[in-house]
Amino acid sequence: MKNAALCFCSFLIGACLVIWLQRGPSPTSAAAAPPSKLESTLKSKEQGIATQGQGVSFRAPANETLLDDALSDRIAPRVYDASGMAPDEAVSAFVYEANNRSVTNIATRLGAARGLFGENPTSDSGSGFIIDREGHILTNNHVIESAQRILVTLYDGQEYEGKLVGADPINDMAVVKIDAAPEALVPVRFTDSSNLKVGMKVFAIGNPFGLERTMTTGIISSLDRTLPVTQARSIKSVIQIDAAINPGNSGGPLLNSHGEVIGINTAIASKTGQNSGIGFAIPANLLARVVPELIEHGRFIRPEFGIEEVARTEAGLRIETLAVDGPAAKAGLRGPEIRRTRRGFVTFESRDITRADVIVGVNGKKTLKPDEFLSEVESSRAGDTISIEVLRDGAVISVQLKLM
């Protein structure tokens, strides 16, 4: 009897609990209840998100953009309903919603190819993204290179003729301009890419295989990779990601969890030409240096340093030729000593390469390859003074060189 009474009491307590749970907590208890994991995530300042009513208004952090006002129009906060989503799903949905209208499809006509019935136009496609309300669109140089015609399609399906404004093949960047109404243009937002960490979540939006505005996600796999663009030049500080990147993704934005652009998707490492889990993006800080000059001058103006030719040695880069009255010559850097002797009517010339300076560093950074030297110098601007470390007469000295 005693056991039966205990069982009956347990049954009554359980039934009451079920009824109470079905009715839900009272307004008083709901107000005092701690926020759910989803609410806490959405309110987190680190995520740049705040709740509003039944929906969610996602706001990016109030940090400064890298590009000037012409390149950094901000997107107004958008209300996004995150009900029923897990925290990571809400972030992913926000990133796509905030940037979907900024991504463009770029189709190019590359000339003609000979077929059975004569010459037929060939075409290719890639991605791009809007950087201001004046119609400037950033993409990769290899997307529009050699194009006879550039067609840009916006999120609403409207197609515009694109005009090439400027390009930098060495950094694989190009800016195209379209004549579209400002209200049809939704610019992206940029952020500082120097604070990236391996393991951070990233999002890539583009047009793989012509499938417009497709988003893939992954993490930063590595930083400071080097991406060769020619036999002699390469891009430094490249971001390596594992988000799926396929043909057609080139030129699309790489985004962080705040929906800010941290880079431009550029290349993949693959034996088949399709995604193999290794993709590369040019960082936003390099975009910030190059893009304004592409818009203003049509090209990236590299600083003049006055060294015309170097020879790579085990010790460093031996100066072979200096520009006459150039910055390097004025700074006191030395090339080979030229000796001329005259024998009758003939003048003989000899070069003593042991007298030439050997470059071993720039601004304290070791540079033993031509590409390393050029990258360090071009990270500065005309008018800046840089320090060139050279090996001279068996000792390393520092020479101050003002770029032009």
VMD Tcl script that draws the C-alpha trace (Angstrom):
set ca {
  {0.00 0.00 0.00}
  {2.80 2.36 0.85}
  {4.50 1.75 -2.52}
  {1.19 2.21 -4.33}
  {0.63 5.55 -2.59}
  {4.10 6.73 -3.59}
  {3.51 5.74 -7.20}
  {0.15 7.56 -7.22}
  {1.77 10.75 -5.81}
  {4.52 10.59 -8.40}
  {1.90 10.23 -11.11}
  {0.00 13.32 -9.85}
  {3.20 15.41 -9.69}
  {4.18 14.36 -13.23}
  {0.72 15.19 -14.59}
  {0.77 18.64 -13.01}
  {4.21 19.28 -14.45}
  {3.06 18.33 -17.95}
  {0.02 20.65 -17.70}
  {2.21 23.52 -16.48}
  {4.71 23.05 -19.32}
  {1.91 23.02 -21.91}
  {0.51 26.29 -20.54}
  {3.97 27.89 -20.67}
  {5.56 30.21 -18.13}
  {3.75 33.23 -16.81}
  {4.69 36.70 -18.07}
  {6.52 37.35 -14.82}
  {8.59 34.20 -15.01}
  {9.30 34.78 -18.73}
  {10.67 38.24 -18.00}
  {12.95 36.85 -15.32}
  {14.11 33.84 -17.36}
  {17.67 33.98 -18.69}
  {18.05 34.55 -22.43}
  {18.26 31.51 -24.67}
  {21.47 30.55 -26.44}
  {20.09 31.91 -29.71}
  {19.11 35.24 -28.11}
  {22.50 35.55 -26.43}
  {24.26 34.91 -29.73}
  {22.12 37.39 -31.60}
  {22.73 40.05 -28.94}
  {26.46 39.47 -28.82}
  {28.48 42.53 -29.80}
  {31.18 40.27 -31.09}
  {28.74 38.96 -33.67}
  {27.58 42.48 -34.46}
  {23.95 41.47 -34.04}
  {21.02 42.84 -32.03}
  {17.42 41.67 -31.61}
  {14.37 43.71 -32.50}
  {10.88 42.51 -31.60}
  {10.04 39.16 -33.13}
  {12.66 39.51 -35.87}
  {16.36 40.17 -35.83}
  {18.16 43.30 -37.04}
  {21.73 42.50 -37.94}
  {24.21 45.33 -37.59}
  {27.87 45.16 -38.49}
  {30.32 46.63 -35.94}
  {30.88 50.37 -36.12}
  {34.54 50.09 -37.15}
  {35.94 52.26 -39.91}
  {36.05 50.96 -43.46}
  {39.39 50.84 -45.25}
  {38.38 52.50 -48.47}
  {37.46 56.14 -48.81}
  {33.89 57.43 -48.98}
  {33.66 56.73 -52.69}
  {34.28 53.06 -51.99}
  {32.59 52.51 -48.65}
  {28.87 53.28 -48.89}
  {27.29 51.48 -45.95}
  {24.34 49.17 -46.21}
  {21.38 50.15 -44.00}
  {20.58 47.56 -41.30}
  {18.13 44.94 -42.51}
  {15.59 43.15 -40.36}
  {15.90 39.39 -40.72}
  {13.61 36.85 -39.09}
  {15.83 34.28 -37.36}
  {13.03 32.38 -35.66}
  {13.54 28.64 -35.85}
  {17.23 28.97 -36.73}
  {20.23 27.79 -34.80}
  {22.75 30.56 -34.02}
  {25.19 29.55 -36.77}
  {22.32 29.27 -39.26}
  {21.15 32.78 -38.37}
  {24.64 34.18 -38.99}
  {24.94 32.39 -42.33}
  {21.52 33.60 -43.44}
  {22.40 37.15 -42.43}
  {25.68 37.14 -44.37}
  {23.91 36.01 -47.52}
  {21.00 38.41 -47.09}
  {23.36 41.35 -46.51}
  {25.45 40.67 -49.60}
  {23.24 38.81 -52.06}
  {22.28 42.00 -53.90}
  {25.90 43.16 -54.08}
  {27.21 40.21 -56.08}
  {27.13 40.41 -59.87}
  {27.57 37.97 -62.70}
  {30.18 39.02 -65.26}
  {30.00 37.49 -68.73}
  {32.71 38.28 -71.25}
  {32.96 37.88 -74.99}
  {36.50 36.85 -75.82}
  {36.55 37.06 -79.60}
  {36.00 34.26 -82.05}
  {36.88 30.60 -82.31}
  {36.85 28.70 -85.59}
  {34.21 25.97 -85.85}
  {32.50 23.87 -88.51}
  {30.48 26.81 -89.73}
  {33.14 29.49 -89.53}
  {34.07 31.70 -86.59}
  {31.85 31.66 -83.51}
  {32.16 34.03 -80.56}
  {33.57 32.46 -77.40}
  {32.55 33.55 -73.94}
  {33.42 33.07 -70.31}
  {31.91 34.13 -67.01}
  {32.92 35.04 -63.51}
  {31.83 37.09 -60.53}
  {32.19 40.61 -59.22}
  {30.78 42.80 -56.47}
  {29.58 46.38 -56.19}
  {31.88 48.73 -54.26}
  {30.02 52.05 -54.54}
  {26.81 53.65 -55.82}
  {28.60 55.13 -58.82}
  {28.54 51.76 -60.54}
  {32.09 50.53 -59.87}
  {32.39 46.76 -59.67}
  {35.49 44.90 -58.50}
  {36.53 41.61 -60.08}
  {39.68 39.68 -61.01}
  {41.77 40.81 -63.94}
  {41.77 37.29 -65.36}
  {37.95 37.37 -65.52}
  {37.86 40.28 -67.99}
  {41.31 39.98 -69.57}
  {41.19 40.13 -73.40}
  {37.42 40.62 -73.32}
  {35.90 42.39 -76.31}
  {32.66 42.89 -74.44}
  {31.72 42.82 -70.74}
  {28.15 42.15 -69.63}
  {27.23 42.64 -65.97}
  {24.04 41.15 -64.51}
  {22.69 42.43 -61.20}
  {20.64 40.54 -58.63}
  {17.35 41.62 -60.25}
  {18.32 40.16 -63.61}
  {19.03 43.53 -65.24}
  {21.97 43.36 -67.63}
  {24.35 46.25 -68.25}
  {27.25 46.88 -70.57}
  {30.43 47.07 -68.52}
  {33.29 49.46 -69.21}
  {36.79 48.64 -68.00}
  {37.99 51.45 -65.71}
  {41.35 50.06 -64.66}
  {43.27 46.84 -64.16}
  {46.36 45.57 -62.38}
  {47.44 42.19 -63.83}
  {50.20 41.75 -61.24}
  {47.69 41.82 -58.36}
  {44.94 40.25 -60.51}
  {42.42 43.06 -59.92}
  {40.15 44.97 -62.28}
  {37.41 47.57 -61.88}
  {34.44 47.68 -64.25}
  {31.81 50.44 -64.33}
  {28.16 50.17 -65.30}
  {25.58 52.89 -65.91}
  {22.91 51.87 -63.40}
  {20.63 53.87 -61.13}
  {22.09 54.36 -57.61}
  {19.07 52.67 -56.01}
  {19.87 49.49 -57.95}
  {23.41 49.38 -56.54}
  {24.04 47.86 -53.11}
  {27.72 48.25 -52.12}
  {29.57 45.80 -49.91}
  {31.37 46.78 -46.72}
  {35.10 46.24 -46.23}
  {37.07 45.49 -43.08}
  {40.68 45.23 -41.95}
  {42.13 41.89 -43.10}
  {45.24 42.14 -40.92}
  {43.33 40.76 -37.92}
  {42.31 37.47 -39.52}
  {43.03 34.21 -37.73}
  {43.27 30.64 -38.94}
  {40.01 28.88 -38.05}
  {37.74 31.90 -38.54}
  {34.55 31.13 -40.42}
  {34.30 32.57 -43.94}
  {31.64 32.79 -46.63}
  {32.13 32.94 -50.39}
  {29.43 34.20 -52.77}
  {29.76 33.91 -56.53}
  {28.52 32.28 -59.70}
  {30.10 28.82 -59.95}
  {29.30 27.18 -63.29}
  {26.94 30.08 -63.99}
  {24.73 29.34 -60.96}
  {24.18 32.92 -59.83}
  {24.82 34.14 -56.28}
  {25.68 30.79 -54.74}
  {27.10 30.86 -51.21}
  {29.55 28.35 -49.77}
  {31.12 28.39 -46.35}
  {34.25 27.15 -44.64}
  {37.15 28.39 -42.54}
  {40.44 30.15 -43.05}
  {42.90 27.29 -43.53}
  {46.07 29.36 -43.58}
  {47.34 32.92 -43.93}
  {50.22 34.68 -45.68}
  {50.30 32.33 -48.62}
  {52.10 33.37 -51.81}
  {50.14 33.12 -55.07}
  {52.22 33.22 -58.30}
  {50.66 35.31 -61.07}
  {53.62 35.37 -63.49}
  {56.99 33.66 -63.63}
  {58.58 36.63 -61.89}
  {55.80 38.04 -59.71}
  {53.45 36.78 -57.03}
  {50.82 38.13 -54.64}
  {51.74 38.13 -50.97}
  {49.63 37.68 -47.81}
  {47.03 35.59 -49.64}
  {44.22 33.96 -47.62}
  {43.82 30.18 -47.98}
  {40.31 28.82 -47.40}
  {38.51 25.49 -47.61}
  {35.15 26.91 -48.76}
  {34.11 25.41 -52.09}
  {35.44 27.57 -54.94}
  {34.77 26.53 -58.53}
  {35.05 28.05 -62.03}
  {32.85 31.15 -62.02}
  {33.62 32.06 -58.38}
  {36.61 34.19 -59.41}
  {36.02 37.83 -58.55}
  {33.40 37.18 -55.89}
  {33.66 38.44 -52.29}
  {35.05 36.51 -49.34}
  {33.15 37.55 -46.21}
  {33.43 37.22 -42.45}
  {30.61 36.50 -39.98}
  {29.75 40.22 -39.86}
  {29.02 40.20 -43.59}
  {32.12 42.31 -44.31}
  {34.48 41.73 -47.22}
  {37.85 40.37 -46.14}
  {39.07 39.46 -49.62}
  {38.29 38.61 -53.23}
  {38.17 34.96 -54.30}
  {40.84 34.45 -56.93}
  {42.15 30.93 -57.49}
  {42.00 27.29 -56.50}
  {44.62 24.58 -56.19}
  {43.28 21.67 -58.23}
  {44.43 19.10 -60.75}
  {40.98 18.95 -62.32}
  {40.14 22.67 -62.40}
  {37.35 22.19 -59.85}
  {37.12 22.51 -56.09}
  {39.54 20.38 -54.10}
  {39.18 22.15 -50.76}
  {41.99 24.64 -51.31}
  {41.03 28.13 -52.44}
  {42.82 31.47 -52.35}
  {41.62 35.03 -51.83}
  {43.42 38.37 -52.17}
  {43.15 40.20 -48.80}
  {41.07 43.36 -48.35}
  {44.05 45.44 -47.22}
  {45.70 44.93 -50.62}
  {42.41 45.86 -52.30}
  {42.38 49.07 -50.27}
  {45.78 50.07 -51.69}
  {45.16 49.15 -55.31}
  {41.47 49.80 -56.06}
  {41.40 53.59 -55.47}
  {44.29 54.02 -57.93}
  {42.58 51.83 -60.53}
  {39.56 54.11 -60.35}
  {41.57 57.34 -60.37}
  {44.38 56.48 -62.77}
  {43.28 53.32 -64.57}
  {46.32 51.48 -63.22}
  {48.24 50.90 -60.02}
  {51.10 53.39 -59.87}
  {54.10 51.68 -58.36}
  {56.73 53.81 -56.63}
  {59.96 54.46 -58.51}
  {63.09 53.31 -56.68}
  {65.72 53.59 -59.40}
  {67.12 50.04 -59.47}
  {66.73 48.73 -63.01}
  {68.34 45.31 -62.78}
  {69.52 42.90 -60.09}
  {71.18 39.50 -60.13}
  {70.18 36.87 -57.62}
  {73.07 35.43 -55.61}
  {73.34 33.22 -52.54}
  {74.00 36.31 -50.41}
  {71.14 38.40 -51.80}
  {70.30 40.60 -54.78}
  {73.37 42.16 -56.39}
  {72.63 45.52 -58.03}
  {73.49 45.32 -61.72}
  {72.11 48.59 -63.13}
  {70.98 51.85 -61.54}
  {68.84 54.51 -63.20}
  {70.86 57.66 -63.85}
  {69.99 60.25 -61.19}
  {67.31 57.89 -59.88}
  {66.30 57.53 -56.20}
  {68.72 54.65 -55.59}
  {71.69 56.50 -57.09}
  {70.85 59.64 -55.12}
  {70.61 57.58 -51.92}
  {74.16 56.31 -52.47}
  {73.49 52.73 -53.51}
  {76.23 51.28 -55.69}
  {76.22 49.12 -58.78}
  {79.26 47.46 -60.41}
  {82.26 49.73 -60.86}
  {82.75 50.52 -64.54}
  {86.36 50.70 -65.74}
  {87.24 52.01 -69.20}
  {90.59 51.65 -70.88}
  {91.55 53.04 -74.25}
  {93.86 51.21 -76.63}
  {94.44 53.17 -79.75}
  {91.09 54.01 -81.29}
  {89.22 51.36 -79.25}
  {87.77 51.84 -75.75}
  {87.36 48.74 -73.63}
  {84.89 48.58 -70.73}
  {84.99 46.21 -67.77}
  {82.68 45.80 -64.78}
  {83.89 45.05 -61.28}
  {80.86 43.36 -59.69}
  {82.65 43.02 -56.34}
  {82.07 46.75 -55.82}
  {78.26 46.43 -56.22}
  {75.93 46.49 -53.24}
  {74.04 43.29 -52.47}
  {70.50 43.88 -51.18}
  {69.65 41.67 -48.22}
  {66.59 43.40 -46.74}
  {63.98 46.17 -46.93}
  {62.70 47.89 -43.78}
  {64.28 45.19 -41.67}
  {62.66 42.33 -43.59}
  {64.92 39.80 -45.24}
  {64.56 39.90 -49.04}
  {66.70 37.45 -50.97}
  {64.42 37.10 -54.00}
  {63.43 39.75 -56.59}
  {59.75 39.13 -55.90}
  {60.24 39.63 -52.15}
  {62.12 42.87 -52.78}
  {59.48 44.27 -55.15}
  {56.62 43.35 -52.83}
  {58.22 45.11 -49.88}
  {59.04 48.25 -51.88}
  {55.58 48.41 -53.49}
  {53.89 48.21 -50.10}
  {55.02 51.85 -49.72}
  {53.94 54.88 -51.71}
  {55.72 57.55 -53.70}
  {57.28 60.06 -51.31}
  {57.85 57.49 -48.56}
  {61.38 56.81 -47.28}
  {62.35 53.17 -46.96}
  {65.41 51.49 -45.51}
  {67.46 49.28 -47.85}
  {69.85 46.90 -46.09}
  {72.84 46.05 -48.28}
  {75.99 44.00 -47.96}
  {78.95 46.29 -48.77}
  {82.63 45.47 -48.26}
  {81.74 42.54 -46.02}
  {79.41 44.48 -43.69}
  {75.66 45.09 -43.68}
  {74.71 48.77 -43.77}
  {71.36 50.57 -44.02}
  {70.68 53.11 -46.78}
  {67.69 55.47 -46.62}
  {65.95 55.73 -49.99}
  {63.14 58.17 -50.82}
  {60.70 56.73 -53.34}
  {59.43 58.79 -56.25}
}
mol new
graphics top color blue
foreach p $ca { graphics top sphere $p radius 0.5 }
foreach p [lrange $ca 0 end-1] q [lrange $ca 1 end] { graphics top cylinder $p $q radius 0.2 }
display resetview
